[in-house]
Amino acid sequence: MNAYQFKRNEILPSPIFLLKAFPINDTSERTTIKSLTNFFTMDELREHFSLPANEVADKLGVSVNFLKKNCRILKIKRWPYLQIKSLKNSIISLKIALASDQNKNQKCIVIKKQIATLEEKLDMIYADPNSMGNLIFICFTLSI
């Protein structure tokens, strides 16, 4: 019978007995735990910005909390997945509008500028995920 397995009506041993039976060397365990926790670099995380945080944590084999802790260390305030997804959807919708309005030169020029601006913003997010808070969004209402 293991020291952790007890019957229901059995009297539990005292904590002193457990400490003597199972000694714990705190300093050696702490150093091994610290040495085993490898944090990810910004370049390693940048590859996964287009995925939700829980999928990235599963892919990397860590918990979501560990991923968030790593992001806080790297000064990433929020996981940029939703911002990237929104920008990509806006770029796709503008490209569809551009394909349907090939005849109107004025609108095509405006749409191309908006696509270029959104792609710049997307590059800025991949470079620095916190940069999105300082940017101003363009209004996408087109009179078609």
N, C-alpha and C positions, 0 to 999 in steps of 0.2 A: 504494500500500500504506500502510495506516494504521500509526502507530508501535506500536500494540498488537497488530498481526497479524504474526507471524513464522513462517517455515517451521521444520520440525522440526530440521534440522541447522544452521540458521543461528546464528551467534554473536549473542547478545543485546547490545544497546548498554549502555553503563554507565549507572548511575543518574544520574550527573552530566549525561550527554547528555539524558536524559529530563527532568530538572529544567530544563535550559536550553531544551529544545524546547517544553515545556508548563509555563510558569510558573504558580504558584498563589499567589494573593493571599489568605492565610488570613483576615485581618481582614474583608475585604469579604464573603467567602463566609459566615463565621460570623454576621455581622450580618444578612445576608439570610435565612439559615436560621432564626435566632431570630425575625425579624420575620414569617416565614411560618408558624410554628407557633402556631396559635391554639388556646388551651385552651378547653374548654367550661365553662359555668357550671353550678352545681347545678340551676338551673331547667331547663336544656336536657337534662341527664342524667335528671332526675326523671321526665320524660315516658316514658323508656325503661326504667325499673326493672323493669317486668313482663316484659321480654325477656331472654334470655341475653346475656352480654357479647359473645360472638362475633357474634351477629346485630346488636347495637347498633353494634359497630365497623364492620360491613359497611354498615349503613344510613348511618352518619355519614361513611363514606369514610376511616376511619383504621384503623390496626392495633390489635390487641387490646392489645399492649404500650403503645401510646400512650394508649389508654383507661385502662389500669391506672395509668399514670403520672399521668394527669389525676385519677383517683380518689384517689391518694395525696396529691396537692396539695390536693384538697378535703377531705382527712381521712376519706375513705370507706375503711374497713378491708376490707370484702368487698362484692362486688357483690350487692345484696339480692334478686336474682331468685328464688333457692330459698326464701328466707323468705317472700316475697310469694306464691309459688306454693303453698306449704304452708298459709299462712293462708287463701288463697282456697279451696283444696280443703276445708279444715276448715269454713269458712263454708257451702259448698255442701252438705256432708254433714249439717251441723246443720239447714239449711233443709229438706232432704229428710226428716230425722227429725221436724222440726216439722210438716211437712205430713201425715205419716202418723199423728202422735199428737195430733190436734186435740181428742180427747175428754178427755184427762187434763190438767187445768189445772195441776197441780203441776209436771209435767214440762215443759209448755209455757213456764211462767214461767222455769224453770231454763235451758231451751234458748235462750230469748230473751235472757237475761242473758249467756249465753256468746257468742251471736252479737254482741251489742253490744260485749262486751269484745274480741272478735277484730277487729271493725271499728275499734275505737279503736287497737288495736295496729297494724293495717294503715295507718291514718292517721299514726301515729307513725313508722313505717318510711319512709313517703313524705316526711315532714317531716325526719327525721334517720335515715339508714340505719344508723348505729352504735347507735341506741337499743335495738335488739333484744336485745343481750347482757344488758341490765339487767332484762329482763322475765321473769316467771315464767309458764310455760305452764300452762294449765288441763288437767286430765285429762278426756278426752272419753268415758270409758266410761259408758254409760247402761244402766241395767238396764231393758230393754224386755220 
